[in-house]
């Protein structure tokens, strides 16, 4: 069965394009392959992407599956997820994404990631264990509320047990994939 055409394919294309370029910039940053000028340009582009998405949210609410399709909805999530320099926007995006997920128009897993990221960005403990730190010593969870019940919370939003998620992230960010002098960065990858 063919998926329905999104209502706004133009927005879908723009979201996917912006998120793809941002992912390329982040990959270079994580591998310490950017000089100071390119790093600054990347941060400026991330800020511009968040401001563009802010306008979309104001006009349409969360750009979900019906409006832009699943790939572009994921792209919107990625842009919001990486808008750490705009915590007010990140919180607003979290609220709108939760509404869309509850209405079946977005993935609840995306909401859990964004919810955790907004908590961590604001200096609070995360709920679902999706936010990690990558540093020269390895990968660790950002501070977490009630670790003893983490897997139960993760299951409520369709996430695998934390041991499974951490192993996948450790494979993805194995030392041979990163520069030895890579900086400490926050990862949003504990699926």
JOMOCOR-V575245 format. One record per helix or strand. SS is the DSSP state (a for helix, b for strand). FROM is the first residue (numbers start at 1). LEN is the number of residues. If there is no record, write none. Layout:
{{SS,FROM,LEN} {SS,FROM,LEN}}
This chain:
{{a,9,22} {a,36,25} {a,65,4} {a,70,12} {a,87,16} {a,108,14} {b,126,1} {b,132,4} {b,138,4} {b,144,1} {a,147,10} {a,162,11} {a,175,3} {b,185,3}}
